[in-house]
Structures are given as C-alpha cells and as structure tokens.
C-alpha cells in the first residue's frame, strides 16, 4: 500500500547559478530548523567538495556530518540513475529517517531531470518535492551577467549569421528560473531599489506563471520561509521544460525517436589548483582579483592553509567579487593543504590560470 502524501518525506531542491549563495542559504536554514532533522545531498561541479566541507563545519545538531552526502563525480542532472537514486534510497533505508531532505545542486545543473527522478518507483511512494528554490545573484544579473532580453538577442542573431548560439550561461539561468516554486533574489542589499524592482519584474515575466519571489541579503532566510511549500513539484515538472528538453523534443520530431541526442556540460570546465601554505591571509582577495578578471574565471572557491594560523581560510569568488573567512581549525592528522576549484567556460587555459594563482599567492 502506498504512503499518503502526509507520510512522505518532503525534499527541497535548492538550485541557482555558480556563486548565487546556495550554501550560505542552507547554513542559515540549518540554524533556524528548530530541531527538524535535515539530511543534505550536496552536488558540486568538480572534484573538490567545498560546499559540503563548509556545511560540515557549521556544527548544527539538526544536521550532523552523517546526514551530509556529497556527490562530486558528475552533475547530478546527468547521473540521476547512477548517483541520485541510490543515494536517496540509502537515506530512506536508515533507521533514523530524516524529517526533511535538502538537495543543493551544482551551479551548472538543470533542476528538471532531478525533479523528474522523484517519479521513479523507488522514490515516489516515500518522498515528495516540497519545492524547488532557485537562488539568483541579484547583483550579478543587475550587472548584466545574463541576457534578459531574449528578443533582442534573437534580433542580433538574425542580423549576424556569425553570432554564436545563445550563451550557455543564459540558458542555465532561464532553466533554473523556469523550474522554481520560489525564487530568492539574493544579495539584494548590493542592488539599488529601482534596479531590484526592474530585475524582479524581468524574472517574474520569464517564469510566465505564479511564483513567489523573495529578496534576501547574504542568504539570510529562516527555514520557516524555505520549507513547507507543499508544491509536489514532481507531479507537474512536465510543465517546466528546460531548453534541453525542448531541443530534445524538436530533435526527435525531426530525426525520429531512435536517434541519439546527448546532453553534457562541455560548455564548462573545472580544475583544481593545489598550493603550498600561503604566507599571509591579508591581501589574498586583492591578489586573486586580477587573475580572475584576466582569465574570465566564473567561479573560484576552496580552502587555503595560512602559515602559523590554526584555522583554514575559505575562499569564495564570483567573478572578481571575492569573500574570505576562517571557518574552523585544521583537524588533528588533517593535511594542511591549499586547494582551489576554478570553473570557467570551455577552453579556459588551466595551466596559465594555475600558474597565475600560484604566483599571486606565493
């Protein structure tokens, strides 16, 4: 006999582009969970699990290290069968099942395939999607990091046959917005009110259906706002199709159902830069900013070991906006390694960037 909706464990999918503030939002959620036992599934693009490590250091009783599962061997939207479904099954078979499951997707993930996976037989009788929360970096969008006027882009394309296909960044942004039950305009404190109003109007127009839009600074929203949406998104995800799904349908309409059509993330590349201990934490941001700008790095994040300092330094950079802070002491027996993940568009020069980062932090 199947479980009723009230007996299903609710799951919240938190998506959003690179550096939008998903991890900070989750930290604030955990701190306001009021005893609710939360399990986290963290999916990152790249081999170094930075977000999971940051959340493990938050020390919240409602989410112990055993409740945090990291998936770093591929984008979750492409590895649903291999990674996500087995992970969910293992969580559900624990003796102490969670009260709520929170899934942080990679900044490069399409949320639609993940939400669709909740209709798999192993999952649908026991879990429901409470809601998809899309975090938007309001400052980045206000600064023009994504094209919001699609008609204008199409007009330019028609006028210039050499113009490339739509930016993969724009498509990701639109797909993550399209799938949302709630949109968080994060870093709202960094945008003037008039620009923020304009941005909110553009986002609401993009969705083309009723969706709750909330403004936030530094991801500071309580669990009571983010959890309990009761959307059951998996039941109507077919109405929120991504660019890929629409292209997939068009492809098969033209070439037949048996033709192969692949999806991957070749538009982006990531690599890890390993460094020795850094002499001083002062000036780290100023040293990295010109490297990021010169090589058009989209995202840089990781940990630095600072000489003679007992705590590790966290680096979080979106474009040339860089935050640094000490999060916890190095553990006994833990290697004091400095490792940074660099994410950029396809074709970035990993060797040149790695050398530049090392020179900047020597």
Number of C-alpha atoms within 10 A of each C-alpha: 4 9 11 9 15 11 12 19 18 24 27 25 22 27 28 30 20 24 22 25 24 27 19 18 23 23 22 17 22 23 17 16 18 12 13 15 18 21 23 25 20 24 26 24 26 20 14 18 19 24 19 22 17 17 21 17 14 17 13 16 15 18 22 17 17 9 17 18 17 17 22 19 15 18 22 26 24 17 15 18 14 10 18 20 18 14 16 17 13 11 19 17 9 9 7 9 16 20 15 19 25 22 20 25 25 26 24 23 26 27 31 24 19 23 26 19 18 24 16 11 9 15 17 19 18 19 23 26 25 25 26 28 27 27 30 28 23 24 21 19 17 17 10 9 13 17 17 18 10 12 10 11 16 14 10 12 15 11 10 10 8 8 12 8 9 13 12 15 18 14 17 22 21 20 23 28 27 26 27 27 23 21 26 28 26 27 21 21 15 15 18 11 11 9 15 20 12 11 19 19 12 13 20 17 11 16 18 9 10 10 16 12 18 15 19 18 16 16 23 17 21 17 19 12 11 19 19 14 18 16 16 20 24 21 15 11 19 14 10 18 17 23 15 17 15 10 13 17 15 12 15 14 11 10 12 11 12 7 10 10 13 6 10 9 15 9 13 17 17 18 19 18 17 16 18 16 17 17 14 14 18 10 10 18 19 13 16 21 18 15 20 24 12 11 15 15 21 18 21 24 24 24 25 26 24 21 15 10 14 14 18 23 20 20 21 22 22 20 19 20 15 18 13 18 13 16 15 14 12 15 11 6 6 7 9 18 17 19 20 23 22 24 23 21 17 12 10 17 12 18 11 12 19 19 12 19 21 16 12 17 19 13
